[in-house]
Amino acid sequence: MTKSIRRTAAATAAAAIAVTALTALPAVAEPQHAGRDHLHWSACQGHADPRQRCADLSVPLDYNDPDGQRITVAVSRIATAKPGLRHGVLLIIPGGPGDDGLDRPSSAVDRLPQEVLDRFDLVGFDPRGVGRSTPVSCGLDHADLAMVKLRPWPDADGSIDANLANGRRFAEACARNGGPVLRSISTANEARDIDSIRRALGERRLSAWGTSYGTYAGAVYATLFAQRTDRIVLDSNDDPDPSRVGRGWLAAFGQGAEDRFPDFAAWASAPGNPDRVADTPEQVRPLFLDLAARLDRNPLPWPGANPAELDGNGLRETMLTSLYADARFPDLARMMLAALGRRPLPTPVAAPDEVLQNHIAASAGTLCNDVAWPTDPAAYAKDVAAERAARPLTAGMPVNAMPCAFWPFAPAEPPVRVSGRGPANVLLAQNLRDPATPYRGALELRKAFGDRARMVTVDSGGHDVYRANGNACGDAAVTDFLVTGRRPSDDVFCPAS
């Protein structure tokens, strides 16, 4: 989604004053169990861990009108099995934006070490507009749910005309079908919802573990509600640049793919690999680029896929998602082998349309409502041409136009500038070669927090750090912080395991 910077200097200054006032507020004494009766726990629907319980929390649609319309935020919890060791609540903040989070405690309880599980109730939630939290939809046509359209891959010749048409159609559908909940979605409102969850749980302070976009949401919470934070872990970190926000995150894919692709090239050329595509790592990149160009010219039929063919952008999209984890490398290698005629194309797999509709609408709401994006098509075309030359793996997609270029709603408030004011209780965890949230963006978040934060950097590739890539050094640093509350005395570098 794209951002037009139309705010006046006066509006920006006023926003800065407002944010400063919020972060400067002293902690307000609250009873330890205040609000606990607002949550009525019952069995969760679906396939959650049987220990997980769910509840609905009523929150304002508009926090400036707390007595006005209300919406529902779905909350879940797995209580610690050792109440005598309990320290508090660890809220899991999902990524995306637009990802669901209600069942995150069920997945985390099998992933986290016992000493963390002993000390925290694990709490999850679906952000407003997502899943079971008053869900939104833009009512897009099925063809517009294809990932090669949702990410703005230019045409084979670099033209962005189709992207502009897609973005305009998408924005118009959201304006027509999204309603007031879609217009209320923003990172600042997610932070306010998080604090509503804290109050309903009866907690004076909240610990949190945010991943991917959840790092930005967690950072905004730690800025707006600094005195309500306890132990904050932010894992795979977004650049918090308030002038760009989501547009910067999209642009980061260009550098992220370049950082990460050599890991895939080494794996895809290793002797003995049944999915080997080349004899040496140096051969893998030109082979990938050549195959993408061939598929641009002559797509392969792919029945059941959306669209029903594999073109160059389909291969590029597979590349981007496959770089998220080493376990996904075979997806890209097998697609390359299929393009070479040495394997059949895999059976297409996609989420149900209604799930995609919800995720896409909530994602657009966040990215477009957080900040205005540029609207000049010529500027996008110029940026795409330069990006294609500089970073051919991603072919200009990261700087292209998205629906936010045509978004009909102005942001309700300026983006939050992440602040170093508050308790020194933030730990960042970051892989060196993350395709989605690159290292240099994490350095910007580290800088924004200043001495409030420390950073654990792991010499690893992929997206997600803590209990995700098997690096004992990185895992131990995060676990120790969660269990004891003690941060490292300085930033930590963890060698490859």
C-alpha positions in Angstrom: 0.0 0.0 0.0 1.4 3.4 -0.7 1.8 6.6 1.1 1.2 10.3 0.3 2.8 12.6 2.8 0.2 15.4 3.0 0.5 16.4 6.7 1.5 20.0 7.4 4.3 20.8 9.7 1.9 22.1 12.3 0.0 18.7 12.3 3.2 16.8 12.7 4.3 19.0 15.5 0.9 18.6 17.2 1.2 14.9 16.9 4.7 14.9 18.4 3.4 16.9 21.4 0.5 14.4 21.8 2.8 11.4 21.7 5.2 13.1 24.2 2.3 13.8 26.5 1.2 10.2 26.4 4.6 8.8 27.1 5.2 11.2 29.9 2.1 10.2 31.8 3.0 8.7 35.2 1.8 5.3 36.0 -1.8 5.3 37.3 -2.4 3.0 40.3 -4.8 0.2 39.4 -6.1 -2.6 41.5 -4.2 -5.8 40.8 -7.4 -7.5 39.7 -9.1 -4.5 38.1 -11.2 -5.5 35.1 -10.8 -9.2 35.4 -14.5 -9.7 35.4 -14.7 -8.3 31.9 -13.3 -11.6 30.5 -15.5 -14.6 30.7 -13.3 -17.6 29.7 -14.7 -20.6 27.9 -13.5 -23.4 25.6 -12.0 -22.2 22.3 -13.4 -23.1 19.0 -11.4 -25.0 16.4 -8.2 -27.0 17.0 -6.6 -25.1 19.9 -4.7 -26.8 22.7 -7.2 -28.0 25.2 -5.6 -25.9 27.9 -6.3 -22.7 25.9 -9.4 -20.7 27.0 -11.0 -17.9 25.0 -13.0 -14.8 25.8 -14.4 -11.7 24.0 -13.4 -8.2 25.1 -15.5 -5.2 24.2 -13.4 -2.2 23.1 -14.3 1.2 21.6 -14.4 1.5 17.9 -13.0 5.0 18.4 -11.0 5.6 21.6 -11.8 9.3 21.3 -15.5 8.2 21.8 -15.3 5.6 24.6 -19.0 5.6 25.1 -19.8 5.2 21.4 -19.9 2.1 19.2 -18.1 -1.0 20.5 -16.3 -3.8 18.7 -15.0 -7.2 19.9 -11.4 -8.3 20.4 -11.1 -12.1 20.8 -8.5 -13.0 23.5 -7.1 -16.4 24.5 -5.0 -17.7 27.4 -3.0 -20.7 28.5 -2.4 -20.2 32.2 0.9 -21.3 33.8 0.9 -24.8 35.3 2.9 -23.5 38.2 1.1 -20.5 39.8 3.7 -20.3 42.5 6.3 -19.3 40.0 4.0 -17.0 38.0 5.5 -13.6 37.1 2.7 -12.3 34.9 1.3 -12.3 31.4 3.3 -12.8 28.1 1.2 -11.3 25.3 2.0 -12.7 21.9 1.7 -10.0 19.3 1.1 -11.4 15.8 2.7 -10.2 12.6 1.3 -9.4 9.2 -0.2 -6.9 9.5 -3.5 -8.7 9.3 -2.4 -12.1 10.8 -4.6 -13.8 13.3 -3.2 -14.5 16.8 -5.9 -16.2 18.8 -4.3 -19.6 18.7 -0.7 -18.4 19.2 -0.6 -19.6 22.8 -1.4 -23.1 21.5 1.6 -23.1 19.2 3.9 -21.3 21.6 3.3 -23.7 24.5 5.1 -26.4 22.5 7.9 -24.0 21.4 8.9 -22.1 24.5 11.2 -23.5 27.2 9.6 -24.7 30.4 11.1 -22.0 32.5 9.2 -19.4 30.5 6.0 -21.4 30.6 6.3 -21.7 34.4 6.5 -17.9 34.8 3.9 -16.6 32.3 0.3 -17.0 31.3 0.5 -17.1 27.5 -2.1 -14.7 26.0 -3.0 -14.3 22.4 -5.5 -12.2 20.5 -6.9 -11.5 17.1 -6.2 -7.9 16.3 -9.3 -5.7 15.5 -10.8 -6.6 12.2 -9.0 -10.0 12.1 -10.4 -13.5 12.6 -12.9 -13.4 15.4 -12.4 -9.8 16.3 -15.2 -8.1 14.4 -13.7 -9.2 11.0 -13.5 -7.0 8.0 -13.5 -7.8 4.2 -13.1 -5.7 1.1 -15.1 -8.1 -1.0 -12.5 -8.6 -3.7 -13.0 -10.8 -6.7 -11.3 -14.2 -6.6 -8.8 -13.2 -9.2 -7.6 -10.3 -7.1 -6.7 -12.6 -4.2 -3.7 -14.0 -6.1 -0.4 -13.2 -4.4 1.1 -12.1 -7.6 -1.5 -9.3 -7.5 -1.5 -8.6 -3.8 2.2 -7.9 -3.9 2.8 -5.4 -6.7 4.9 -7.3 -9.2 5.4 -5.3 -12.3 4.7 -6.7 -15.8 7.5 -8.5 -17.6 8.6 -5.3 -19.4 8.6 -3.3 -16.2 5.2 -1.6 -16.8 3.2 -0.8 -13.7 -0.1 0.0 -15.5 -1.7 -3.2 -14.3 -0.5 -2.5 -10.7 -2.1 0.9 -10.8 -5.4 -0.5 -12.0 -5.3 -3.3 -9.4 -4.5 -0.8 -6.6 -7.4 1.5 -7.6 -9.9 -1.3 -7.9 -8.7 -2.7 -4.5 -9.0 0.6 -2.7 -12.5 1.3 -4.2 -13.7 -2.2 -3.0 -12.4 -1.5 0.5 -14.1 1.9 0.6 -17.4 0.3 -0.6 -17.3 -2.8 1.6 -15.0 -2.2 4.6 -17.2 -0.1 6.8 -16.2 1.8 9.9 -14.2 -1.1 11.4 -11.8 -1.1 8.5 -11.3 2.7 8.8 -10.5 2.2 12.5 -7.7 -0.2 12.0 -4.2 1.2 12.7 -1.2 0.3 14.7 -2.0 3.0 17.3 -5.4 1.5 17.8 -3.9 -2.0 18.1 -1.7 -0.6 20.9 -4.7 0.8 22.6 -6.5 -2.5 22.2 -3.5 -4.2 23.8 -3.7 -2.0 26.8 -7.4 -2.7 27.0 -6.5 -6.4 27.2 -4.0 -5.6 29.9 -6.6 -3.9 32.0 -9.2 -6.6 31.4 -6.6 -9.2 32.6 -6.1 -7.2 35.8 -2.3 -6.7 35.2 -0.4 -3.6 36.3 2.2 -4.3 33.6 2.4 -6.4 30.5 5.2 -8.5 29.0 5.0 -9.1 25.3 6.6 -11.0 22.5 6.1 -9.5 19.1 7.3 -10.9 15.8 7.6 -9.2 12.4 4.9 -6.5 12.1 4.3 -7.4 15.8 7.6 -5.7 16.6 6.3 -2.4 15.3 3.0 -2.8 17.1 4.9 -3.8 20.3 7.2 -0.8 19.8 4.2 1.6 19.5 2.7 0.0 22.6 6.0 0.5 24.5 6.0 4.1 23.4 2.3 5.0 24.1 2.1 3.0 27.3 5.7 2.9 28.4 4.9 2.7 32.1 2.6 -0.3 31.5 5.4 -2.5 30.0 7.3 -5.2 31.8 9.5 -7.4 29.6 9.3 -6.6 25.9 10.8 -9.0 23.3 10.7 -7.8 19.7 11.7 -10.5 17.2 12.5 -9.8 13.5 12.2 -6.1 13.6 10.6 -3.5 11.3 12.1 -0.2 10.6 9.9 2.3 12.6 10.6 5.3 10.3 7.4 7.3 10.9 7.6 9.0 7.5 7.2 5.7 5.7 6.0 3.0 8.0 4.5 0.2 5.8 5.9 1.7 2.6 9.4 1.2 4.1 8.6 -2.4 5.1 7.6 -3.2 1.5 10.8 -1.6 0.2 12.8 -3.7 2.6 12.1 -6.8 0.7 14.5 -5.7 -2.0 17.5 -5.6 0.3 16.2 -8.6 2.3 16.1 -10.9 -0.7 19.6 -9.9 -1.7 20.9 -10.5 1.8 19.2 -14.0 2.0 19.5 -15.5 -1.5 23.1 -16.6 -1.1 21.9 -19.0 1.7 19.5 -20.6 -0.7 22.2 -20.7 -3.5 24.6 -22.6 -1.2 21.8 -25.1 -0.2 20.5 -25.5 -3.8 23.9 -26.5 -5.1 25.1 -28.8 -2.3 26.1 -32.3 -3.4 23.7 -34.9 -2.3 20.7 -32.5 -2.2 17.9 -34.3 -4.0 16.5 -30.9 -5.0 19.9 -29.6 -6.3 19.4 -27.1 -9.2 23.1 -26.3 -10.0 26.7 -27.4 -9.5 27.9 -24.3 -7.7 26.3 -21.5 -5.6 27.5 -19.0 -8.3 25.3 -20.7 -10.9 22.0 -20.5 -8.9 21.3 -16.8 -9.1 21.7 -16.5 -12.9 19.7 -19.7 -13.3 16.8 -18.2 -11.2 16.8 -14.9 -13.2 16.9 -16.8 -16.5 14.0 -19.1 -15.5 11.9 -16.1 -14.3 12.5 -14.4 -17.7 11.6 -17.5 -19.6 8.4 -17.8 -17.6 7.6 -14.2 -18.3 7.7 -15.0 -22.0 6.1 -18.5 -21.8 4.1 -19.3 -18.6 3.5 -22.9 -17.7 -0.1 -24.1 -17.3 -0.9 -24.7 -13.7 -4.5 -26.0 -13.2 -6.0 -25.1 -9.9 -3.7 -22.2 -9.1 -4.8 -18.6 -9.0 -4.0 -17.6 -11.7 -3.9 -21.0 -13.5 -0.4 -20.5 -14.8 3.1 -20.1 -13.5 4.7 -17.0 -14.9 7.9 -15.2 -13.9 6.2 -13.3 -11.1 4.8 -16.6 -9.7 8.4 -17.9 -9.5 9.6 -14.6 -7.9 6.8 -14.8 -5.4 7.8 -18.4 -4.5 11.3 -17.2 -4.1 10.4 -14.5 -1.7 8.2 -16.8 0.6 10.8 -19.6 0.4 13.5 -17.4 1.8 11.6 -17.0 5.1 13.0 -20.3 6.4 15.5 -23.0 5.4 12.7 -25.5 5.6 11.0 -23.7 2.7 14.0 -23.9 0.4 12.7 -27.1 -1.3 9.6 -25.1 -2.5 11.7 -22.8 -4.6 14.1 -25.5 -5.8 11.2 -27.8 -6.9 9.5 -24.9 -8.7 12.8 -24.1 -10.5 13.2 -27.8 -11.5 9.6 -27.8 -12.8 10.4 -24.7 -14.9 13.4 -26.7 -16.3 11.0 -29.5 -17.2 12.6 -31.9 -14.7 9.7 -32.1 -12.2 5.9 -31.6 -12.3 4.5 -28.5 -10.9 3.4 -29.0 -7.2 -0.3 -29.2 -6.3 -1.4 -25.6 -5.7 -2.1 -24.8 -2.0 -4.0 -21.7 -0.9 -6.0 -20.5 2.1 -9.8 -20.3 1.6 -11.0 -17.2 -0.1 -12.8 -15.9 3.1 -9.6 -16.2 5.1 -7.6 -14.3 2.4 -10.4 -11.6 2.2 -10.1 -11.0 5.9 -6.3 -11.0 6.1 -5.9 -8.7 3.0 -8.5 -6.2 4.2 -7.0 -6.0 7.7 -3.5 -5.7 6.3 -4.6 -2.9 3.9 -6.4 -1.1 6.7 -3.2 -1.0 8.8 -0.8 0.0 6.0 -3.1 2.6 4.5 -4.5 4.1 7.7 -1.2 4.4 9.5 0.2 6.9 7.0 -0.6 8.4 3.7 1.3 7.1 0.7 2.5 9.0 -2.5 0.0 9.2 -5.3 2.1 10.1 -8.4 2.2 7.2 -10.9 5.2 8.7 -12.7 7.2 8.6 -9.5 6.4 5.0 -8.9 7.3 4.1 -12.5 10.7 5.9 -12.0 11.4 4.1 -8.7 10.4 0.7 -10.1 12.8 1.1 -13.1 15.7 2.0 -10.8 14.9 -0.8 -8.4 14.7 -3.4 -11.2 18.2 -2.5 -12.3 19.6 -2.5 -8.8 17.9 -5.6 -7.4 16.7 -7.8 -10.2 15.7 -10.7 -7.8 12.6 -8.7 -6.8 12.1 -7.0 -10.2 10.9 -3.6 -8.8 8.1 -4.9 -6.7 9.2 -3.5 -3.4 8.9 0.2 -4.5 5.8 -0.2 -6.6 2.3 1.3 -6.2 -0.2 -0.5 -3.9 -3.8 0.3 -3.0 -2.8 2.9 -0.4 -1.9 5.1 -3.4 -5.6 5.3 -4.0 -6.9 5.0 -0.4 -9.9 7.3 0.0 -9.5 7.8 3.8 -6.9 10.2 5.3 -5.1 8.8 8.3 -7.0 9.7 11.5 -3.7 10.6 13.3 0.0 10.7 12.4 2.2 7.6 12.9 3.7 7.2 16.4 7.4 8.0 16.6 9.0 5.2 18.6 10.6 6.8 21.7 13.5 6.1 24.0 11.5 7.5 26.9 10.5 4.8 29.4 11.9 1.8 31.3 15.0 0.0 30.0 13.1 -3.2 29.4 13.2 -3.9 25.6 15.2 -6.8 24.0 15.4 -7.0 20.2 16.3 -10.3 18.5 17.4 -10.2 14.9 18.8 -12.5 12.2 21.6 -11.0 10.0 19.9 -12.2 6.8 16.2 -11.7 7.2 14.4 -11.5 3.8 11.4 -9.6 5.2 12.7 -7.4 8.0 16.4 -6.8 7.1 19.1 -6.2 9.7 19.5 -2.5 8.8 15.9 -1.9 9.7 16.4 -3.5 13.0 19.3 -1.1 13.6 16.9 1.8 13.1 14.5 0.4 15.7 17.4 -0.1 18.1 18.4 3.5 17.5 14.9 4.8 18.1 14.7 3.0 21.5 18.2 4.1 22.5 19.2 2.9 25.9 15.7 1.4 26.5 16.8 -1.5 24.3 19.5 -4.1 23.8 19.8 -6.2 20.6 20.7 -9.8 20.1 22.0 -10.3 16.6 22.2 -13.9 15.3 24.4 -14.9 12.3 21.5 -16.7 10.6 19.2 -16.4 7.7 15.4 -16.4 7.7 12.5 -14.7 9.4 12.0 -15.3 13.1 14.7 -15.7 15.7 13.6 -16.9 19.1 13.2 -20.7 19.3 13.0 -20.7 15.5 16.5 -21.3 14.0 18.2 -23.5 16.6 20.8 -20.9 17.6 21.4 -21.7 21.3 23.2 -18.4 22.0 20.3 -16.3 20.8 17.6 -18.5 22.4 19.5 -18.4 25.8 19.7 -14.6 25.7 16.0 -14.1 25.1 15.0 -16.8 27.6 17.2 -15.4 30.4 15.6 -11.9 29.8 12.1 -13.3 30.0 12.8 -15.4 33.1 14.8 -13.0 35.1 14.1 -9.6 33.6 17.8 -8.9 33.2 18.9 -7.6 29.9 22.4 -8.1 28.5 24.8 -5.3 29.7 25.4 -4.6 26.0 24.3 -5.7 22.6 25.0 -9.4 21.9 26.3 -11.1 18.7 25.7 -14.8 18.4 27.8 -16.7 15.8 26.2 -19.2 13.5 25.4 -22.5 15.2 
